[in-house]
């Protein structure tokens, strides 16, 4: 590890980390309070408007032909589009800083000619980002616990199950980060890298949605990111989704190694 690289990475990503963390705390607290409090009204709305029930089922990764129990309401707070958007935004913003961000700012000539290898730069950047990711996930958990204390509409979720969901979300975040690192290593402009990575995530989201209606999309649903993040089953059964977490972690490792190989071998053009 290089102390200078660690300090540089920390100073550049802490504003984004704090902003996303605070937003996640507030959004999760609001969802943890509102969803159980208005559980009956939400259930009526889903029965009357089929699209809402289908959308919730897509986010939860389950078939909506039957009734959704209280676990579905609790799990939805973790797969709400705003929560996912904030988590993914943090990964995309932080993981496209090197090398695409350095090229964009015109500082690549200085950074990449330091007496350190490109692998060392990538490793130090990744370590700081992992710590930052753990920080925003901790704030997400605290927000959920805080919002849950404000309502007595349903039984609280066991902390052990929440930690399992948090671990699953961490693996998902690592996969998104690996994607962002690889795209950044292939691009010369940060805006382009973010746009491409976002397009891949959006396609993954749409694939999960279309799987409810289209047989072709259903057969390809294993490619969707949300297919491996389904907190409903954790809340309902209390089991650890080892398969889902291993797929996400394996994807993250493969993408990160690919990013390192591309980054270490490519010619960086700053003109």
Phi, psi and omega in degrees: 000147180244119185299322180296317178294322178296316180295319179299313180297319180298313183295334183272335183252352183294324178299316178297320182294314180295317181297311179295322180296316179295317178297318179296320177300311182294315181295316182294321178297318179295317180293319181296334178272313188288315187298311178291327182297320182251034183300317181295316180295321179293322178296319177297318181297321180291326178290325184276328182242103185298328182297320180298316180296320179296317180297316178298319178297322178298314181295325181275344180077033181227163174282136185259020181292330179260186179280141177269126183279184180298334178297328179294320179296319180292320182289331183297334178296339182263346180241013178300141182305325180293318179298312179297320181297319180292318179295315180292323179299318179300316180295315183294318182292317184284322188271358175258008180290327182231127359267348188301320181294323179291323177293317181300321183273355180078017181255004183297323181302321181283312185296315188276359174252007174293158180286051176221153179280162178292328175297321179294322176298313182296318181296315180295318177298319182293319180298316179295320180294322178298316178298318179296323179295318177298325179295313182290328177290325176296319177294325176299314179297316179297321177297318179296317179294321180295314179296326179293333179288343183272352181227149175239027185287338181211166178293135179293150179281139179299140182299326180299322179288325177296320179294326176295316178298320180296320178295320177296319178294324178297317178297320177297318180296322177295323178295318177296319178297319177299319176299315181295320177300314183295314180296321179296321180293336181269347186249157176257352181231133184294320180300319178295319180297315180296318181297317181294314180297319178296321179297321178295317179295319179296319177298320178298319179295315180295328179297318177295324180290314182291338180298339178287340187237339191235125184296323179297315179295327178296321179290335180262005186296341179295344177277348182281139183296319183289348176293343182244013175225093184228082184296342180303317182292328177291314179295325184279318187253338182074016181266152178274124181281072184301319181297311181298317181292323180291323177296314179296315180295318178297319177298318179298316181295315181297314180295321181293318178297318177299319178298317180296320179295315179296314182298319184286340185252344188280155170273126182263116180261122181254007182262000000 
